[in-house]
Amino acid sequence: MQNPASSRSLPRVVTAVALATDGDGAPRLPTRMRILKWGDNPNSQGVPVRVGPRLVEAMREPTYPFRQIALDYEHNTWPGSKAYKETREPREVAAFLTVEVVEGRGVFVNVDRWTPSGLRQAPNFCDLSAVPLLDQDGNVTAIVSVALSRTGAVPDIVFEQAAAMSAAPQTDPHGETMNWKEMIAKYLGLAPEATDEEVLAAWQAHLEKAAAEKAKAAEAKAAEAKAAEAKSAPAPEAAAALSAEAIGGIVATAVKAQTAGLAARLDGQEKQRLIDAARSEGKVVALADTLLARMTVDELRAHVDALPAVVPLAALTPVQVAEGRTITLNATEMAVCKALGLSAEAYAREKAVAL
């Protein structure tokens, strides 16, 4: 939520970079470069681009998606740029970078490796052009990609501020403004101006209270069931007076109940085994618990056998694209995002539209 990608043009900030030379005059490509300075970074369009604590906090988040990005040519991997429209996949990149922010100094990129294309063509460029993601106040929240550029400006690219979702209220399809933090705070009985820490603490307390109430209700229900069982049990004298036929019926009922319980447990284990086996084969079993409970083992087996293998046999990455909706990306899709300098959220949103 803190670093959403945008399909719109993002700010580009151009930084000069010098190439050293070997003794024979051949260029020696750098392995570490500063792309933004600490504080305000001026640009010809006058858009605030500020590197500060906001970016430091964002990069400390375990879900920060842009730790490794592409060094491309004239922004040819960023959708919407002129170079992107003029090229086709697979688009060339010069190198793969790891982003590092140094407090008081700025944003640096370390070259993980130069590509063969970069080794040949990087000496033809004199500038670096960073693509920062901004919140509504101009604070940099992420570096999406970096481009090699021949000039101090990117042709046909207009600076446009991309507001981070965490810093601006959202608007629903009917045009009504929704501030989720204020809505949650109100639900928890907090003031709208409550801090993030206060909201988080109140939410945790709310969850703990709900769990305690649920456990208490379960204990009360068990006590009621036990009391009802004791009340309905026959007195010792009446039990002694039961006929052999009645005793036989009671035993048969008990055996039937135990057998049914055992069969249910075995069915549940077999159903879980079928689901696990299907997932290991790359199949998606999307059945509600209520429907799964009503299905027999044979019905579930037939359903699983008919499913196509629609996902690879690799770990999937869940990405939330909307309230209550998550799209999973496989390893190949995550690699594509990485190569193009796109965020997992941007890719997942496009995938969600196609589904």
N, C-alpha and C positions, 0 to 999 in steps of 0.2 A: 504493500500500500504506500510505502514511502518513496519508491522509485519507479513509478509506472512509465513505460515507454509511450511515445506518442508518434502517430503517423504523420504529424505535421512537421514542418521544417523546424529544427531546433537551432539555438544560437551556435555560431561558429566563432571561435576566438583564435586568431592567427598568431603564432609564435615563431620567431626566427630561430633556425638551428644551423649550427656550423658543422661542416664535415672536415675532419682532420685528414691528413694525407700521410701515406707511407713514404719512405725514402725515395722511391722511384716515382712519386707523384700520383700514385693510384689512391683513390679515396678510401679512407678507413671509416666504416659506418659506425655511428655511436651505439652504445649499449644502454645508455641512460640519458633521458632528456626531460627538461621541465617544460610542461605545456601550459600551465597557468600559474600565476604568482599568487601568494597569499594576499587576501583582501580583494579590492576591486580590480577588475581587468577591463580597461577601456576597449571600446570597439567602435567602428564607424557608424553603426546603427544606433548607438546610444542606449542599448539595453543593459541593465545592471547584470553583471556576471561576477558574483562575489564568492570567493573561496574562504571558508571559515569553519567554525565548529559544527555547522549543520552537516557538511560533507564528512567530517571526522566521525560524527555520530552515525551517519548512514552506513559508512563502510565498516563500522563495528558490528552491525546487524548480521547475524548468521545467514540471513536470506538475501543479502546484497548480491544482485545478479551480475554485476559488471566487473568482476575482479580481473578477468582476462578479456581483452578486447582486441580488435583488429586495427592495424595501421594500413589504411587503404590509400587509393589514389583519387584525389579530388572528391572524396566522399562517395565513391562509386558503390559502397555497400549500404549507404543510408537511403531508404525509400523516400522519394520526393526530390532528391538532388538531380541536377542536370546530368551528372556523370552516371547516376544510377539508371536514368531513363535511356541513356545512350549505350548501355552495356547489357549483357545477358549473363546468366549463370553458366558455368561457375565464374564468378567475378574474381579478378586477381586482387590479392592483397600483398603488401610488401613485407609485413612482419606480424607477429603476435606479441602483444604487450601485457605486462602486469602493471596495474595502476597502484600508485602509492601516494598518499597525502602526508606531507610533512608540515606539522604545525609551525607557523611563522615563516615558512619558506614557499609552500605552494604544492602543486600537483605534479608528480613525476611519473614517467612511464619507463619501465625496465624492459628491454627487448629480450623476450624468451628465446626467439629465434627469427632470423631473417629468412624469408622464402627465396628460392632461386630468382624469382621475378624481382624481389626487393634488392637483392645483391646487384642485379644488372641495372635497375632503373632508378633506385633511390638517389644516386648522384645527380639526376636530372632535376631534382626539386630542392628548393631553398627554404621552404617554410613548413611548419606543422600547423594544422588547423584542428583544434579540439571541438568536439560536439558535447557541450555540457547540458545536463538536464537540470532545470531550475524550478524552484518553488515560486509562489506568487510575489515574493519579496526580492527575487533575483539571487537567492542563495543557491549555490550549486549543490545538488543532491546526488549526482552521479555523473560519470564520464561515459558516454555511450560508445564513442569511437574516436579515433584520431586519423587525420588524413595528411598525406604528403601533398603540398600545394606549391605551385610555381610562382604564385602572386600573393600579394598581401590581402586579397579578398577572394571570396568564392563566387564565381559568376552565377548570376540568376538565383542566388540564395538570399533570402530576406530573413533577418533576425525575427524570431517569434518566440515569445515567452511561453514555456510549457509549465502550467501550474501543477504542482504535486498534489495528489489527492489528499495527503495528510494535512496540507496547509490551506485547503479551500473547501467550502461546502460543496456538496454534490447536488445536481438537479435531476429530478425524476422526469419521465416522459411527459408529464403533464405540466412541466415548468415550475413545479414547487421546489423550493430550496430545502434540502435535507442536511442537517448537520448531525452526523451519526454520533459524535462524541456527546453532544448536548442531549440527544435522545436517550443514550445509555445512562448518562448522569441522572437525568430526570427519572428514569425507571428505577435507579438505585437509591433515589431520594437525595441526590447530591445537587449542589448548585451548578448552574450551567458553566461557570468559570472554574470548575474543579480541575486540578492538574491531572496529567496522565497517570502519575503515581497514585493519586487518590482514587481515580476511577478504577485502576487495576486492583488496588487493595480492596475496594468495596465489592468488586466483582468476585474476587477470590473468596471473600467472606460470604457472599451470596451463595456461591457454589457449595461451600462447606455447610452452610445452614440447610440448604436443600438436601444434601446427602444425609445429614443427621436426621432431618424430619422423615426422610424415606426409610432409614434404618429403624427409627422409632415406630413408624407405621407397620413395618414388617413384623417387628417384635409383638406389637399389639394384636395383629392378625393371627400370629402363631399362638399366642396365649388364648385367644378366643376359640380357635380351632381345638386346642387341647382341652379347654373347659367343656366345649360341646361334646367332645369324644367321651370325656369322663361322665358327663351327664347321661349320655345315651347308652353307656355300658350297662349290661344287666347285673343285678345283684348276684352274689355268690349262690344263694339258694336257687334263684331262677336258672342260673347257668347249670347247676347240678341237675335240674329237672328237665333240661333239654333232651329231646329224643335223639337217637343216633342219626336219624334222617336230617334233623336240623343241624346237628354238628357237622355232618358231611357236607351240607350246603354251604355252611360258613367256611369250611376248609377249602372247598372248591372255589368260592368267591375270592378268598385270599390268594390262592395259587394263581387264579386268573389275573388278578390285579398285579401280582408280582411279575407274571409273565408278560403282561402288557407293558409294564414299566421297563422291563429289560429289553423288550422288542423296540420300544421307543428310543432307548439309549443307543441300541445297536444301529437303528435306522439313522439317528442323528450323526453317529460316527461315520457311517457309510456315505451319507450325504456330504459331510465335510471332506471326506477323502476324495469324492468325485469332483467337488469344487476345486480343491487344491490341485488335483491332477489336471483339470481343465486349464487353470491359470498357468501352470507350468508349461502347458502346450501353447500358450499365447492366446487363450480364449478368454472372453469377458463374460462372466456369469452375473447378469444384472437382474436378480430376483429379490423382491421384498421378502422380509422375514416371514410375514404372514402367509404369503404364497408358497414359500419354501416349506413351511410347516405342513401345509395341506397336501403337498405333492408326495407321492410314493417314491421309493428309491428307484423303481423302474422308470417312472415318469421323468424323474430328474436325469437319469442316465440317458434316456432318449433325447431330452432337451440338450444336454451337454454334447452328445454325439453330433447333433445337427448344427452346433455353433461353429462358425468359421474361426480360424486363427487370425485375429485381426490386429494383434499387437506382437511385437518381437519378444524373444525370450530374454529380455534384458530388463533391468530395473527401470521403473517409470517414475517420473518426477511430477507430483501433483502441483498444479498452478491454479490459483483462484482467479477467475476472470470476472466474476460478479458475485453479488451477495447470494450465498447458498449454492453456487455452482463452481465446480472445480474441473479442470481439464488436465489429463495426464499427458506428459510428453516423454517419449522414449529417448534412449541414448543418442540415436541418430538425429532426432529432431533437436535435442539440446546441442549437438555438435554443429548443426546447421545454424542455430541461433548464434553460437559462439563465432563461427566463421564469418557471418554477416554483420556481426556487431549488434544484433538485435537482442532485446530482452526476452526472457521466457514468457513474460506476461503478454507482450505484443504478439508473439507467435501463437500463444494459446488463444488469444482473442480472435485472431483470424481463423484458427482451427475450429473454434466454437461456432463461428458463423457458417462454416462449411458443413458442420455436423447436422 
